[in-house]
Amino acid sequence: MKIGQEKIIVFDGECNLCNRWVKFVLKHDLEHKFKFCALQSKTGKKISANFLKGSTELKTIIFINGNHMYVQSTAALYIFRHLTGIWRFMYVFVSIPKFIRDFFYNIISKNRYKWFGKAKTCYVPSKENKSRFLD
């Protein structure tokens, strides 16, 4: 795998909200553009070392598109941009200043375990989607 050629979503595999987001993207990514990677996986740790300067504390979703990395609300909006159907139009919210978008994103991020819970194990994909997940 060459990271520069992939669209990769790196997520906290222990976060219930993040796991729901992954399921949502799987459902609406009919063209199979995305690969997924839990931060806790071997590849997630490698990506972390390359893109996050070794930090394994994930407080945001990460979207890697080629050699570009997006985090927080920008990552979510760029992911929406690549989905099918009406969801792609969520990208218009990128016009809202980043500091405003990320203010609300950070409130959710800081409270995600309290509000949505924490999984005891990382998300396990179905057989149909297993090939879309990086180990």
N, C-alpha and C positions, 0 to 999 in steps of 0.2 A: 504494500500500500504506500503510495506517495501522497502525503498529506496535501501537497500543493494542488492536487487534482480532484480533491473530494470536497463535498459539502458535509461537514461534520457538526453534529450537535453534541456538545459535552454537557452532561447533566449530573446532578447529585443523585445517584442511584438509591440513596436511602430516604430521599425526600418524597413524600406522597404527592405533593403538588407537582413536583418535577416529573414524576412517573405518569401522572395524569396528562401533563403537557406532551410527553413523548407519545402516549397513546393517541392523543388528539392529532398530533402531527402525522403519525402513521396512518391514521384514518383518512386524512386529507392530502396526503402526499401520494396521489395516485400514479405519478410518474416515477416514483422511487428515486427522487433526487438526493435524499438525505441518507447519511449513515449516522449511527448513534453510538455514543460511547459514554459509559458511566465513568465518572472521575475515579472511582475506586478500582477500576480495571487496570490491567497491565498497560494497555494502550492509553487509557486516560491519564495515568501517571506520566507516561512518556510525553503526551501532548502538554500536560501541565508543566513539565520541565522545559519544553520548547517555547510555549506561548505565555506561560504565567511565571516564568523565572523560578520554577521549582515549588511554588506555593500549591499545596494540596487542599487548602481551605476554599471551598467553592461556595460563594454567596450569591452567585449569579449563573445564569445559563450562558454558555459560550457557543457562538456560531462561528465556525471556521469555513470560509469560502475561498478556496484556493490558498493564497498566502495572506489573506486578510482575516483578522479576528475581530469579532464584534461581541460586546458584553451588554448586560443589563437590558434596558428597554430597546436599545438599538438592535441587539441580537434577536429579540422576539419579533420586532417589526420586519427585519430582513428575512426571517424564517417565514412569516406570514406572506411576504412578497412572492415566495416560491411555491406556495400552496395552490391547490386548484380551487375553482369556484369563487364564491364571494369573499372568502377569507383573504385573498390576495389584496383586497382593497383596504385592509387594515393598515397597510403600509402608508397610507396618507397621513397617519398620525406621526410619522417621522418629521413632519413640518412643525410639530410642537417642539419648543426648545428642549434640548436634551436634559438640562438641569431640572426642568419641571417633570418630564417623563420619568427620570431616574429617581426623583424624590418619592413618587408614588411606588415605583418598582421596589425601592429599598425598604419601604414600610412593609410591603408584602414579603420580601426576602427575609427580613429580620424576624418576622412572625410566622414563617411558613411551617415550622415544626409544631408550634403551639396551635395554630389554626387547622392544619391539615394532617398533622402527625408525622411520625418518622417510622419508616419500614425497618424491620429487623434484618432484612436481607435486601440486596440490590434487585432491581427489576429484572425479571426473566422473560425474554421475548417468546412469543409463540413460535412453533416450527416454521410457519409461513414467513415470519419476519426475522428469524435468526440470522440470515445472511446479511441483514442490514445493520447488525450490531458488531462493533469491533471489540475484540477480546482484550 
